[in-house]
Amino acid sequence: MPVRAFLFDFDGLILDTELASRAGWELLYREHGHELPADLWATLVGTTHAPWDPMAHLEELVGEPLDRAALNDLRSAHEIALIEAEELRPGIEEYLAAARRLGLKRAIVSSSTQRWVDRHLQRLEEAVGWDAICTADGDPARVKPSPALYLEALERLGVPALDAVAFEDSPNGVLAAKAAGVFCVAIPNEVTRDLGLEETGADLAVDSLADLPPDQLLRRISEG
């Protein structure tokens, strides 16, 4: 299998935004005397469209309508403050450097918005060098676990699925990559560590990309 492209998820994979996102909702729930239900929150990880609405659920628990705009502003400010303290997750810098060294194409495949991804790439000084950035931008037909974004990325790169490797941190992401026919490496974060990534069909699961140097991964793939 000649690897020609690395396809990276963004939230929770390149940058640990997942922990901050959960912390924002935990803040709102605790301010109202409740705990964010972990099992329901898990359905939202790696996607932007799920049947569970945390704000509606909080209103049900409280028993009355809430000032959603004010609470979302509070939540967002808390999340952003946490996210802006984050750096690239372990191993990501080495994989980006390996792609440059080996002439591999690089893409971001994210259920978030282009604006969100661009904002953080600029802060991290990693905005240059991507061959494609494919985002859902609020379109429910494109968000993971749909393979739409992966199929778009492959088309834009001009690379067949068998020649690409995807890196994902969530069950929804793994399902999307595998549905597109892409070899997928699952790397959990603190939020997704207990969500059963190994059971979603990932080809390989590691605790951290820092534990799997790029050359070792490529050699492992080439040897089948």
ZAMARGU-4260 file (C-alpha; in steps of 0.2 Angstrom, whole numbers, plus 5000, padded with zeros to 4 digits):
<rodrens>
0) 5000/5000/5000 | 5009/5016/4994 | 5004/5030/5006 | 5002/5046/4997 | 4992/5056/5009
5) 4988/5059/5028 | 4971/5065/5032 | 4969/5073/5049 | 4953/5076/5060 | 4955/5093/5069
10) 4945/5094/5085 | 4953/5082/5098 | 4966/5076/5086 | 4977/5090/5080 | 4971/5102/5094
15) 4962/5096/5110 | 4946/5106/5109 | 4935/5091/5115 | 4940/5093/5134 | 4937/5112/5133
20) 4920/5109/5124 | 4914/5097/5138 | 4921/5108/5151 | 4910/5122/5145 | 4894/5112/5146
25) 4899/5105/5163 | 4900/5123/5169 | 4883/5127/5164 | 4875/5111/5171 | 4884/5113/5188
30) 4879/5131/5189 | 4861/5124/5188 | 4864/5110/5201 | 4866/5096/5188 | 4879/5085/5180
35) 4882/5084/5162 | 4877/5065/5157 | 4893/5057/5150 | 4884/5044/5140 | 4873/5057/5131
40) 4888/5069/5129 | 4897/5055/5120 | 4885/5055/5106 | 4890/5073/5101 | 4909/5070/5100
45) 4916/5070/5083 | 4900/5077/5075 | 4890/5093/5075 | 4873/5085/5073 | 4866/5072/5085
50) 4848/5068/5092 | 4853/5075/5109 | 4852/5093/5113 | 4862/5098/5129 | 4853/5114/5131
55) 4836/5107/5129 | 4840/5093/5141 | 4846/5106/5154 | 4830/5116/5153 | 4821/5100/5156
60) 4831/5096/5171 | 4828/5114/5178 | 4810/5114/5173 | 4809/5131/5164 | 4816/5140/5149
65) 4834/5147/5151 | 4842/5162/5143 | 4851/5152/5130 | 4860/5167/5122 | 4868/5172/5139
70) 4872/5154/5143 | 4880/5151/5127 | 4891/5166/5128 | 4897/5161/5145 | 4900/5143/5139
75) 4909/5149/5123 | 4920/5161/5133 | 4925/5147/5145 | 4929/5135/5131 | 4939/5148/5121
80) 4950/5152/5136 | 4954/5134/5139 | 4957/5130/5120 | 4969/5145/5118 | 4980/5138/5131
85) 4982/5122/5121 | 4996/5117/5109 | 4997/5104/5095 | 4993/5086/5103 | 5008/5075/5105
90) 5015/5067/5089 | 5006/5079/5077 | 5021/5090/5073 | 5031/5075/5069 | 5018/5068/5057
95) 5016/5085/5049 | 5035/5086/5047 | 5036/5068/5040 | 5023/5073/5027 | 5033/5087/5021
100) 5049/5077/5021 | 5041/5062/5011 | 5031/5073/4999 | 5014/5066/5006 | 4999/5077/5004
105) 4990/5083/5019 | 4972/5087/5022 | 4961/5092/5037 | 4944/5083/5037 | 4933/5091/5051
110) 4915/5092/5055 | 4918/5110/5061 | 4918/5126/5051 | 4932/5132/5040 | 4932/5148/5051
115) 4935/5138/5067 | 4949/5128/5059 | 4958/5143/5051 | 4957/5152/5067 | 4967/5139/5077
120) 4979/5135/5063 | 4984/5153/5062 | 4987/5154/5081 | 4997/5138/5080 | 5007/5144/5065
125) 5001/5129/5055 | 4990/5138/5042 | 5002/5135/5028 | 5005/5119/5018 | 4988/5110/5018
130) 4983/5103/5001 | 4965/5103/5007 | 4954/5108/5021 | 4937/5100/5021 | 4924/5106/5034
135) 4906/5103/5036 | 4901/5121/5039 | 4884/5117/5047 | 4878/5105/5034 | 4871/5090/5042
140) 4873/5079/5027 | 4892/5082/5028 | 4896/5079/5046 | 4904/5063/5052 | 4900/5049/5053
145) 4895/5052/5035 | 4910/5049/5024 | 4906/5064/5013 | 4920/5075/5020 | 4933/5061/5017
150) 4927/5057/5000 | 4928/5076/4996 | 4946/5076/5003 | 4951/5061/4992 | 4944/5069/4977
155) 4952/5086/4980 | 4969/5077/4983 | 4968/5066/4968 | 4972/5051/4979 | 4962/5035/4980
160) 4956/5029/4997 | 4969/5014/4997 | 4983/5027/4996 | 4978/5037/5011 | 4979/5036/5030
165) 4966/5045/5042 | 4969/5050/5060 | 4954/5051/5071 | 4950/5053/5089 | 4931/5049/5090
170) 4920/5034/5085 | 4910/5046/5073 | 4927/5050/5065 | 4933/5032/5063 | 4916/5027/5056
175) 4917/5041/5043 | 4935/5036/5038 | 4931/5018/5036 | 4915/5021/5027 | 4926/5030/5014
180) 4937/5015/5013 | 4952/5024/5021 | 4965/5015/5033 | 4961/5023/5050 | 4972/5026/5065
185) 4962/5030/5081 | 4971/5041/5094 | 4959/5044/5109 | 4960/5060/5120 | 4954/5062/5138
190) 4936/5064/5132 | 4935/5049/5120 | 4947/5037/5129 | 4932/5027/5136 | 4921/5027/5120
195) 4927/5011/5113 | 4937/5017/5098 | 4944/4999/5096 | 4926/4993/5093 | 4922/5005/5078
200) 4933/4997/5065 | 4949/5007/5067 | 4963/4998/5058 | 4975/5003/5072 | 4973/5011/5089
205) 4987/5019/5099 | 4987/5029/5115 | 4997/5044/5107 | 5004/5047/5090 | 5020/5051/5100
210) 5021/5032/5103 | 5020/5028/5085 | 5034/5037/5074 | 5028/5041/5056 | 5041/5030/5048
215) 5036/5015/5060 | 5018/5017/5054 | 5022/5018/5036 | 5033/5003/5038 | 5019/4993/5047
220) 5007/4998/5033 | 5019/4993/5019 | 5022/4976/5027 | 5003/4973/5028
</rodrens>
